Amino acid sequence: MSKCESNVGELIVSDLVGIPGTVSSRLSEYRDWHGDVQADVSDLETCASNLEIQGLAITAIDFVNPCARYSEVSFELGDDAIHARLIEPVGRARVSERVPLCLMFHDIDRPVRGWHHMTRFAAMGYAVLALDDEAIGPSDLRQGITSPAFVRRVRWGCALAEVARNLDGMDPDRIFAWGEGLGGGVALAVSALDERGLARTAVANPLPGGLEVLSSRVRGSVLMGTSLMDTVSDPKDQFAVFNGLECDRRHIIYAKYAHERINAFENEVVDFFNQTFHSCSLA
C-alpha cells in the first residue's frame, strides 16, 4: 500500500469549518476533492511516444568551477529545436561514477533558472538538466492540459528524460523532476507518461487545470506544495491532483502564500531528494 502524508489536518480548526471563507472551511471542502474533469489525453499520450531525437549536441561552457561542469544541450525533435542547460558534478562533488539527475522545468512568465541557482544540485552530487524554452503566459493554457503549448512542453520534457538516461555518467534509475507552476504540471505529466517513469517528482502549485486525469499514472514518489492564496493555480484543483495519486506522496499546504516561490518548500524539495539518494536530511 502506498504512503500518503499531508499537513491538512493540522490546518483545520473544527470550530471554524462552518465559517465560509476561512482556511478551515476551504480545506474541509478540498481535502477529499478528486475533481470533475473529463479531459481527452490522447494528444498527450501521442506526444510522449515516437520520440525521434536527432542531432544531439553537448557544448561545454567555460565556467570556472572545480566542482561542476556546465554545458548547453541541443537536439531536434521533429520540427522543434530543443535547448537545455546541463550541470554535472565533478571533482569532490562527484561521489559516484553514475549520479542522479534532476529534470527542471520553469513556470509561466519566467525563463529557465540561472546557472548559479542550479549549481546547488552539483554541490549535492546530482546533475541537473533544465529545459530552456521561451516563456509563455496564462493565455496559452486556456484549454488546460489539452492546450497545444502544454502538450508541446510535455513532449519536450519526455524527450529530455530520454536524453538524460543516455548521458554518460548518469544513473538511468535515478532520474527525478522538479517544477513550479507550469513546470510542475510538465514534471507530473512526464512522470505519468514517460515509458520508465521517474524515481521522484517534486512540484509546487502545478498548472494547468485537469492534471488529475494523469495522477493515477504517476510512479515513483511525489512531493507537492500548495499555496492557498494562489489565484493562478486553483488550490482546489491541486487537491484533485494530489488525491488522484496512487504512489507514495506527501502534500504540504502553505496558508499564507500565493503563486510564488517558497523558500521553505525548496528546502523540502532538497530534503525529499536527499532522503532518496543520500543518508542526510535537512529536518
N, C-alpha and C positions, 0 to 999 in steps of 0.2 A: 504494500500500500504506500502511496506517495505521501510525503510530509508537507503539511500546509501550516504556515505561520503568518500571523498578522497582528498588528497593534490596534486593530479596530475596536476591540473590546475595551481597551484602556482609555479610549477617547469618548466612549458613550457613557453619559450620566443618565441613569434611568429616570430621574425626576425631570429631565429636560427633553426626553424623547417626544413628548406630546406638544412641545412648543415649536411651531413652524419656524424654519429658518435657522435654528440652532445647529451646531455641529452634530449634536447627538441625534436630532431629528433626521438630518440628512443621512448620516451614517447608518441609522437603523433602516432607512429605505434602501440604501445602496448595498448593504453587506451581503445580501443574498440575490442581488440582481444579476441575471445572466444575459440580458439584452433581448432585443426582438428583431434583430437584423437578419434578413434573408438574402444575403449578397451572393452573386454569382462569382465563384472563384476560378472559373475556367481559364480566364486570361492570366491569372497569377500562376496557375499550375503549368500553363504552356510556357510562360516566360522563364520558369525555373528549370525547364528541360531544354535539351538540344543546345547546350552552351558551347558553341564552336568558338573557342578563344584562339585568336591568331595574332601573330606579330608581337608576342610578349617581349618587352624590353625593360631592363632594370638599369637605371642610370644613376651612378653614385654622385652624391653631393658632398663637397669638401668642407664639412663642418668639423672643427677640431674638438673631438671628444674621445678620450681613451676608452670610454665605456659604452659607446654607441656608434653604430654605422647607419648613415642616412642615405636613402635612395628615393628616386622617383620611379614609379612603376606605370607602364602604359601598355595597352593592348587593344585590339579591335574585337568587337562583339557584334557581328552583323554589320549594320551601318553606323554603329556607335563607336566612338573613340573613348576609351575609359582611362582615367588617370587616378592614381592613388599615391599616398605617401607611406613609405616603409621605413621603420626604425627597428634595428636589431641590436640586442645586447652583445657586446664584445668585451674582451679582457676580463677584468674581475667581475663584471656584471653577468657574464655568461657562466652559469653554474652547471650546465649540462650540454652535451653535444647537440641534442634536439630540444628546442624550447617551445613553450606555449606561445600562441599568437592571438592578439585581440583584434577583431574586426571593429572598426569605429565608424559610426555614421552620424552626421550632424543634423541639426534641426532646421526648420523653415527659417528664412530670412537671416541665415547665418552661414558663413563659409566653414570649410574644414578647420578643425582645431590646429593651432600653431605647432611648429616643430618643438618648441621649448616645452609646451604643455605635455605633449605626447611622450617626451623623453622620460617621464616618470615611469612608464612601463618598462623601458630598458633598464632603469635603475632597480626594478624588482625582478629582473631576469626574464621578462617577456619581450616578444616582438609585437609591434602594432602595425596594422595595415589599414589606413584610413581613406575612404572614398573621397576624392577631391573633385566634386562636381559643382555646377553652378547652383546658387541658392534659388529656391522657389518660395512662393508665398501661399497663404491660406486659400487664395482664389484658385490655385492649381489643384486643390484637394477637395473640391466641392462634391465630387462623386464618391467620396470615401475611398475604400480600398480598391474600387474599380477605376479610380482616376488614372488616366494614362501616365501622368508624371510619377505616381506612386508605383505603378506596375513596372515602369522602366527602371526605377531605382531598386526595386526588389530583384529584378533580373541582373542588374549590375552587382548587387550585393551577393547573389548566389554565385556569380562568376568570380568575384573576389574570394569567396570561400574556397572555390576550386583552385584558384591560383595559390592561395595561402598554403593549402595542403601539399602543394608540389614545389614549394620554395625550399631550397637547400637549407638544412638545419632546423626546419620546423617540425613539430610533432603533430601529425595529422589527427591524432586522437585528442588533442588539447587545443582546439580552436574554439574561442568564445567571442561574444559580441557585446557591444555597449553602445547605447544611443539614447539621445534625449529627443522628445517630441517626435518629429518625423523620423529622426534617426532611430528612435525606439521602435516605431512601427516597422521600419525596414528590418531592424535586427530581429524582431519577433517573427516577421514573415519569412526571413531567410532561415531562421531556426526551424520553422514549421515546414518549409518546402525543400530545404536542402536535402539531397539524397541521403547523406550520412547523418544529418543533424549536427547540432553544436553541443559542446560539452556544457557550457553555461551561457546564459543570456541575461544581461542587466539592462533595464530600461527605466526611464523617468518620463512620466506624462506622455505616453505614446500617442501618436497620430498616424492615420486619420481614424474616423469612426468606422465601426464594423469589423475591427480586428478580431473580435471574439469568435468569428466563424473559423478562424485559424487556430484558436487556442488549443484545442484538443490534439492538434498535430505536433505541438512543440515538444521536443525531447530535451534531455539533459535537465538542468535546474534553472529556475528563473528568479531573479530579484527585481521587484517592481517598486518604484517610488511614485506616489500620487500626491499632488498639491490640491487641497480642497478649494483654494481660491483661484484655480486655473479657469480662465474663460476661453482658452483656445482649445484645449483638450478636455472635454467634459469629464469630470471625475466619475460620474455615474457610468459613462461608457468604459472608463478604465476599470471599474469594478467588474463589469461584464467580462472584460478580457481576462482579468485575474481569476474570476470564478469559473471560467471555462477551462482553465489549465488543468491538466491531469498529471503533470510531472511534479517533482519536488519544487516548492515555490514559497516565497516569502514576500509579504506586502508591507511596506512602511508608508503610513499616511502622515502627511505634514499639514496640519490645520491652518497654518498662517503663511503659507507660501502660494504664489501664483505660478504662471508659466515662466519659470526662471530656473537658473542653475542653483542647486542646493549643495553647498559645500559639505554639509553633514552627510548627504546621500552619496556624494562622490567618495567619501571615506568608507561608507558601507560597501560601495562597489569594489574598492580595493580590498577590503576585508573578505568580501564574498569570493573574489578570485583567489586571494591568498590562502583561504581555508581549503581550497580545492587543490592547489598546486604546491603550497609550501606549508610548513608547520608553524606559521606565525599568524598573528591576529592583532588588529588594532583595538579590539574590545578589551 
